């Protein structure tokens, strides 16, 4: 659950920080943040 909250906060920060981003950029960033969360799960043992 903690990892999901971290991912959600980062996605919200991206969307409010870059409201002019195209849908493609939103998808790319969401995928990158998802991969980052997988890395967090693996190395931080959440």
Order of alpha helices (4+ residues) and beta strands (2+ residues): alpha-alpha
